[in-house]
Amino acid sequence: MELPQIAFTRPYRSSNELANLELVVKSGHMHGDGPFTESANNRLKAVSGADQSLLTTSCTHALEMASLLLDLEPGDEVVMPSFTFPSAATAIANYGVVPVFVDIELLSGNVSPAAIEAAITPRTRAISIVHYGGVGADMDAIGAIAARNGLPIIEDNAHALGAKWRGRNLGTIGTVGTQSFHDTKNIHSGEGGALLVNDANLFERAEVIREKGTNRSLFLRGQVDKYTWTDKGSSYLMSELNAAVLDSQLAEFDVIQGMRHAVWDTYATELVTWASQVGAQLMSPPAHSEHPAHVFYVLMASHEGQMGLLAHLRALNITATFHYVPLHSSTAGMRFGRTPHGCDVSEDFSRRMVRLPLWAGMPADFVSRVVGGVLSYGPGDRVTA
């Protein structure tokens, strides 16, 4: 008898989702800025530690808002890791801004501060970083580089809601932070995102940008007697239906995190000896970086080992996967971006990394099957990392 397929990820179903959605439908207020938008936003601020946040239709749109908010213009450059999701680059390339791709550090998958500094030119207008897998990039070093050069930081926190770097909430350290609530994330609304505005001087303009370039938010609060077009912007406001789902998810944040950490901790404990035997490296966040158990990855000893483990697990009906193709080597990256120095670590990391299934509510027997499946893989390749 064939064992059931183990999905790589599965969206969590929170207890009040349907009840919340029914309330929205009955209310007739299905566009944004309703009671669930307010409630979800307040919950988000409590979880993230942000003073101000705005719910958006996606993390990609939150990144686009950051480009508008920071007045990035054609010909400007933004330094960013090559190993990240394309949205970080498209959100600036859409405005004629040049993404400058730099390398990462092997131990974390996060951008190298030294590589950032080496890529800064007179055209550099911002630094964009991602906390890969929810593990904080070196924000002390990156912050110091930004301060020396007078550059804002766009902090892509799509993987890291609730995580911390040396006690500081990720997403709140840069000038702005962005969140993703895609259904592959720990907390989701199907599709959705948020902009965390960490500079109080930028918040009112961020509201305008999110509301199609109008001052409608001020009008709704009674601060102006009518609203009009005042700035650049687009329709970035999350619907009340998505906010209702998000609110129910955020209400169960601690429960979700507890379930995810249980799976993550099992992998981290049970695969240690195997990793040593096959020359692999397990994801190992530093003690000062509190992670949210968003992903668990294994860095195999070679590309052949990566492909071998993926095929082995697939044969066992276990869905594991690699991650990003480094952006500097992508079709669009070569067309729209610039890569001043080699990104060898990004390429190496991409060609050796395997992500294991991890989701809240993952049955214990599924977790055991994944562990057993990995342990049963013994490639002949023993090249050390």
URMODA-V906966 format. One record per pair of residues at least 24 apart in sequence whose ideal C-beta (glycine too) atoms are under 10 Angstrom apart, sorted by the first residue. I is the first residue (numbers start at 1). J is the second residue. Records with the same first field share a line. If there is no record, write none. Layout:
I->J / J
This chain:
2->317
3->316 / 317 / 318 / 365 / 366 / 369
4->317 / 363 / 365 / 366 / 369
5->314 / 316 / 317 / 318 / 319 / 366
6->313 / 316 / 317 / 318 / 319 / 320 / 356 / 357 / 359 / 362 / 363 / 365 / 366 / 367 / 369 / 370 / 373
7->318 / 319 / 357 / 359 / 362 / 366
8->184 / 295 / 318 / 319 / 320 / 321 / 355 / 356 / 357 / 358 / 359
9->183 / 184 / 185 / 295 / 319 / 321 / 355 / 357 / 358 / 359 / 360 / 362
10->183 / 184 / 357 / 358 / 359 / 360 / 361 / 362
11->182 / 183 / 184 / 185 / 188 / 189 / 190 / 245 / 249 / 359 / 360 / 361
12->183 / 185 / 186 / 187 / 188 / 248 / 249 / 252 / 255 / 256 / 259 / 260 / 359 / 360 / 361
13->245 / 248 / 249 / 252 / 360 / 361
14->187 / 188 / 245 / 246 / 247 / 248 / 249 / 250 / 251 / 252 / 253 / 255 / 256 / 360
15->248 / 251 / 252 / 255
16->244 / 245 / 247 / 248 / 249 / 251 / 252
17->189 / 244 / 245 / 246 / 247 / 248 / 249
18->244 / 245 / 248
19->244 / 248
20->240 / 241 / 243 / 244 / 245 / 246 / 247 / 248 / 249 / 251
21->240 / 241 / 242 / 244 / 245 / 248
22->244
23->240 / 244
24->239 / 240 / 241 / 242 / 243 / 244 / 245
25->240 / 241 / 244
27->240 / 244
29->239 / 240 / 241
30->239 / 240 / 241 / 242 / 244
31->237 / 238 / 239 / 240 / 241
32->56 / 57 / 210 / 211 / 235 / 236 / 237 / 238 / 239 / 240 / 241 / 242 / 243
33->210 / 211 / 216 / 217 / 220 / 237 / 238 / 239 / 240 / 243
34->239 / 240 / 241 / 243 / 244
35->240 / 243 / 244 / 247
36->238 / 239 / 240 / 241 / 242 / 243 / 244 / 245 / 246 / 247 / 248
37->237 / 238 / 239 / 240 / 242 / 243 / 244 / 246 / 247
38->243 / 247
39->243 / 244 / 246 / 247 / 248 / 250 / 251
40->181 / 187 / 189 / 192 / 194 / 238 / 240 / 242 / 243 / 244 / 245 / 246 / 247 / 248 / 249 / 250 / 251
41->194 / 238 / 243 / 246 / 247 / 250
42->247 / 250
43->187 / 246 / 247 / 248 / 249 / 250 / 251 / 253
44->161 / 171 / 179 / 181 / 187 / 194 / 196 / 246 / 247 / 250 / 253
45->172 / 194 / 196
46->250 / 253
47->161 / 162 / 169 / 171 / 179 / 187 / 250 / 253 / 254 / 257
48->157 / 160 / 161 / 162 / 163 / 169 / 170 / 171 / 172 / 177 / 179 / 194 / 196 / 250
49->162 / 164 / 168 / 169 / 170 / 171 / 172 / 173 / 177 / 196 / 198
50->157 / 169 / 171 / 172 / 176 / 177 / 179 / 194 / 195 / 196 / 197 / 198
51->172 / 196 / 197 / 198 / 199 / 200 / 203
52->172 / 176 / 195 / 196 / 197 / 198 / 199 / 200 / 202 / 203 / 204 / 206 / 207
53->171 / 172 / 177 / 179 / 194 / 195 / 196 / 197 / 198 / 203 / 206
54->193 / 194 / 195 / 196 / 197 / 203 / 206 / 207 / 209 / 210 / 211 / 217 / 236 / 237 / 238
55->179 / 181 / 189 / 192 / 193 / 194 / 195 / 210 / 236 / 237 / 238 / 239 / 242 / 243 / 246
56->178 / 179 / 180 / 181 / 192 / 193 / 194 / 195 / 210 / 235 / 236 / 237 / 238 / 242
57->181 / 189 / 191 / 192 / 193 / 210 / 234 / 235 / 236 / 237 / 238 / 239 / 242
58->87 / 158 / 178 / 180 / 181 / 182 / 189 / 191 / 192 / 193 / 194 / 236 / 238
59->85 / 87 / 88 / 91 / 156 / 157 / 158 / 178 / 179 / 180 / 181 / 182 / 185 / 191 / 192 / 193 / 194 / 195
60->85 / 86 / 87 / 88 / 90 / 91 / 94 / 158 / 178 / 180 / 182 / 191 / 193 / 236
61->87 / 91 / 178 / 191 / 192 / 193 / 194 / 195 / 210 / 234 / 235 / 236 / 237 / 238
62->87 / 91 / 154 / 156 / 157 / 158 / 176 / 177 / 178 / 179 / 180 / 192 / 193 / 194 / 195 / 196 / 206 / 210 / 236
63->87 / 88 / 89 / 90 / 91 / 92 / 94 / 128 / 154 / 156 / 158 / 176 / 178 / 180 / 193 / 195
64->90 / 91 / 92 / 94 / 95 / 178 / 195 / 209 / 233 / 234 / 236
65->91 / 176 / 178 / 193 / 195 / 197 / 205 / 206 / 209 / 210 / 233 / 234 / 236
66->91 / 92 / 126 / 128 / 152 / 153 / 154 / 155 / 156 / 174 / 175 / 176 / 177 / 178 / 195 / 196 / 197 / 202 / 206 / 209
67->91 / 92 / 93 / 94 / 95 / 97 / 125 / 126 / 128 / 154 / 209 / 232
68->95 / 205 / 206 / 208 / 209 / 210 / 213 / 231 / 232 / 233 / 234 / 236
69->152 / 154 / 175 / 176 / 195 / 197 / 199 / 202 / 203 / 205 / 206 / 208 / 209 / 210 / 231 / 232 / 233
70->97 / 125 / 126 / 151 / 152 / 153 / 154 / 175 / 176 / 199 / 202
71->95 / 125 / 126 / 152 / 205 / 232
72->96 / 97 / 98 / 125 / 126 / 152 / 154
73->97 / 125
74->98
75->123 / 125
76->123 / 124 / 125 / 126
77->119 / 120 / 121 / 122 / 123 / 124 / 125 / 126 / 337 / 338 / 340
78->123 / 124 / 125 / 126 / 127 / 128 / 151 / 152 / 154 / 337
79->111 / 115 / 116 / 117 / 118 / 119 / 120 / 121 / 124 / 125 / 126 / 127 / 128 / 129 / 145 / 146 / 149 / 151 / 338 / 340
80->111 / 116 / 119 / 126 / 127 / 128 / 129 / 130 / 154 / 156 / 327 / 337
81->105 / 109 / 110 / 111 / 112 / 115 / 116 / 128 / 129 / 130 / 132 / 137 / 156 / 324 / 326 / 327 / 328 / 343 / 346
82->111 / 115 / 324 / 325 / 326 / 327 / 328 / 329 / 330 / 333 / 337 / 339 / 342 / 343 / 345 / 346 / 347 / 349 / 350
83->109 / 110 / 111 / 130 / 132 / 323 / 324 / 325 / 326 / 327 / 328 / 343 / 345 / 346 / 347 / 349 / 350 / 353
84->109 / 110 / 111 / 128 / 129 / 130 / 132 / 156 / 158 / 323 / 324 / 326 / 327 / 346
85->130 / 132 / 156 / 158 / 159 / 180 / 323 / 324 / 327
86->324 / 325 / 327 / 330 / 332 / 333
87->130 / 156 / 158 / 178 / 180 / 193
88->128 / 129 / 130 / 154 / 156 / 158 / 178 / 327
89->128 / 327 / 328 / 330 / 332 / 333 / 336 / 337
90->327 / 332 / 336
91->128 / 154 / 156 / 178
92->125 / 126 / 128 / 154 / 336 / 337
93->332 / 333 / 335 / 336 / 337
94->336
95->232
96->336
97->123 / 125 / 126 / 336 / 337
98->123 / 124 / 125 / 336 / 337 / 338
99->128 / 327 / 328 / 332 / 333 / 336 / 337 / 338 / 339
100->124 / 127 / 128 / 328 / 337 / 338 / 339 / 340 / 341
101->326 / 327 / 328 / 329 / 330 / 333 / 334 / 337 / 338 / 339 / 340 / 341 / 343 / 346
102->127 / 328 / 339 / 340 / 341 / 342 / 343 / 346
103->326 / 328 / 339 / 341 / 342 / 343 / 344 / 345 / 346 / 347 / 348 / 349
104->130 / 132 / 137 / 326 / 343 / 344 / 345 / 346 / 347 / 348 / 349 / 350
105->132 / 137 / 138 / 345 / 349
106->281 / 299 / 344 / 345 / 346 / 348 / 349 / 352 / 385
107->135 / 281 / 283 / 284 / 285 / 286 / 299 / 345 / 349
108->132 / 133 / 135 / 136 / 137 / 138 / 283 / 284 / 285 / 286 / 289 / 349
109->133 / 135 / 137 / 283 / 295 / 297 / 299 / 323 / 324 / 345 / 346 / 349 / 350 / 353
110->135 / 136 / 137 / 138 / 139 / 142 / 289
111->137 / 138 / 142 / 346
112->137 / 138 / 141 / 142 / 341 / 343 / 345 / 346
113->137 / 138 / 139 / 140 / 141 / 142 / 143 / 144 / 145
114->138 / 141 / 145
115->340 / 341 / 342 / 343 / 345 / 346
116->141 / 142 / 145 / 146 / 149 / 151
117->141 / 142 / 144 / 145 / 148 / 149
118->340 / 341
119->338 / 339 / 340 / 341
120->145 / 146 / 148 / 149 / 151 / 340
121->338 / 340
123->338
124->149 / 150 / 151
125->150 / 151 / 152
126->151 / 152 / 153 / 154 / 174 / 175 / 176
127->151 / 152 / 153 / 154 / 155 / 174 / 175
128->152 / 153 / 154 / 155 / 156 / 174 / 178
129->153 / 154 / 155 / 156 / 157 / 173 / 174
130->154 / 155 / 156 / 157 / 158 / 159 / 160 / 178 / 324
131->155 / 156 / 157 / 158 / 159 / 160 / 163 / 165 / 170 / 171 / 173 / 177 / 289 / 291 / 292 / 294
132->156 / 158 / 159 / 160 / 283 / 294 / 295 / 297 / 323 / 324 / 349
133->159 / 160 / 163 / 283 / 285 / 291 / 292 / 293 / 294 / 295 / 296 / 297 / 323 / 353 / 355
134->158 / 159 / 160 / 161 / 162 / 163 / 170 / 185 / 186 / 260 / 264 / 285 / 289 / 290 / 291 / 292 / 293 / 294 / 295
135->159 / 160 / 163 / 165 / 170 / 283 / 284 / 285 / 286 / 289 / 290 / 291 / 292 / 294 / 295
136->160 / 163 / 164 / 165 / 166 / 168 / 169 / 170 / 171 / 173 / 285 / 286 / 288 / 289 / 290 / 291
137->165 / 170 / 173 / 289
138->165 / 166 / 286 / 289
139->165 / 166 / 168 / 170 / 173 / 174 / 289
140->165 / 166 / 168 / 173 / 288
142->173 / 174
143->173 / 174
146->174 / 175
151->175
152->176 / 198 / 199 / 202
153->177 / 198
154->178
155->196 / 198
156->180
157->194 / 196 / 292
158->182 / 184 / 185 / 193 / 294
159->185 / 186 / 291 / 292 / 294 / 295
160->186 / 289 / 290 / 291 / 292 / 294
161->185 / 186 / 187 / 194 / 196 / 250 / 253 / 257 / 292 / 294
162->186 / 187 / 253 / 254 / 256 / 257 / 290 / 291 / 292 / 293 / 294
163->285 / 289 / 290 / 291 / 292 / 293 / 294
164->288 / 289 / 290 / 291 / 292
165->286 / 288 / 289 / 290
166->286 / 288 / 289 / 290
167->288 / 290
169->196 / 198 / 290
170->196 / 289 / 290 / 291 / 292
171->195 / 196 / 198
172->196 / 197 / 198
173->198
174->198 / 199
175->199 / 202
176->202 / 206
181->238 / 242 / 243 / 245 / 246 / 249 / 250
183->245
184->294 / 295 / 359
185->249 / 292 / 294
186->249 / 253 / 256 / 257 / 259 / 260 / 292 / 293 / 294 / 358 / 359 / 360
187->245 / 246 / 249 / 250 / 252 / 253 / 256 / 257 / 292 / 360
188->242 / 245 / 246 / 249 / 256
189->238 / 239 / 241 / 242 / 243 / 244 / 245 / 246 / 247 / 248 / 249 / 250
190->241 / 242 / 245 / 246
191->238 / 239 / 242 / 245
192->238 / 239 / 242 / 243 / 245 / 246 / 249
193->236 / 238 / 242
194->238 / 246
195->236
205->230 / 231 / 232 / 233
206->233 / 236
207->233 / 237
208->232 / 233
209->233 / 234 / 236
210->234 / 235 / 236 / 237 / 238
211->235 / 236 / 237
212->236 / 237
249->360
252->360
253->292
255->360 / 361
256->292 / 293 / 359 / 360 / 361
257->292 / 293 / 294 / 360
258->293 / 360
259->293 / 358 / 359 / 360 / 361 / 362
260->292 / 293 / 294 / 295 / 296 / 358 / 359 / 360 / 361 / 362
261->291 / 292 / 293 / 358 / 360
262->293 / 360 / 362 / 364 / 367
263->293 / 296 / 356 / 357 / 358 / 359 / 360 / 361 / 362 / 364 / 366 / 367 / 370
264->291 / 292 / 293 / 294 / 295 / 296 / 356 / 358
265->293 / 296
266->296 / 358 / 362 / 364 / 367 / 368 / 370 / 371
267->293 / 296 / 297 / 298 / 356 / 357 / 358 / 367 / 370 / 371 / 374
268->293 / 296
269->371
270->367 / 368 / 370 / 371 / 372 / 374 / 375
271->296 / 298 / 356 / 370 / 371 / 374 / 375
273->375
274->298 / 371 / 374 / 375 / 376 / 377 / 378
275->299 / 300 / 301 / 374
277->375 / 378 / 382
278->305 / 308 / 309 / 374 / 377 / 378 / 379 / 380 / 381 / 382 / 383
279->305 / 379 / 381 / 382 / 383 / 384 / 385
280->305 / 306 / 309 / 352 / 354 / 374 / 377 / 379 / 384 / 385
281->352 / 353 / 384 / 385
283->353 / 355 / 356
293->358 / 360
294->358
295->323 / 353 / 355 / 356 / 358
296->354 / 355 / 356 / 357 / 358 / 370
297->321 / 322 / 323 / 349 / 352 / 353 / 354 / 355 / 356 / 358
298->352 / 353 / 354 / 355 / 356 / 374
299->348 / 349 / 352 / 353 / 354 / 385
300->351 / 352 / 353 / 354 / 377 / 379 / 381 / 383 / 385
301->352 / 379 / 381 / 382 / 383 / 384 / 385
302->348 / 351 / 352 / 379 / 381 / 382 / 383 / 384 / 385
303->347 / 348 / 350 / 351 / 352 / 381
304->351 / 352 / 379 / 380 / 381 / 383
305->351 / 352 / 354 / 377 / 379 / 380 / 381 / 382 / 383 / 385
306->350 / 351 / 352 / 353 / 354 / 379
307->351 / 352 / 354 / 379
308->354 / 377 / 378 / 379 / 380 / 381
309->354 / 356 / 373 / 374 / 377 / 379
310->354 / 355 / 377
311->377
312->373 / 374 / 376 / 377 / 378 / 379
313->354 / 356 / 357 / 369 / 370 / 373 / 374 / 376 / 377
314->373
315->373
316->369 / 370 / 372 / 373 / 374 / 376 / 377
317->369 / 373
318->356 / 357 / 366 / 369 / 370 / 372 / 373 / 374
319->355 / 356 / 357 / 370
320->354 / 355 / 356 / 357 / 370 / 373 / 374
321->353 / 354 / 355 / 356 / 357
322->349 / 350 / 351 / 352 / 353 / 354 / 355
323->349 / 350 / 353 / 354 / 355
324->349 / 350 / 353
325->350 / 351
326->350 / 351
348->385
352->385
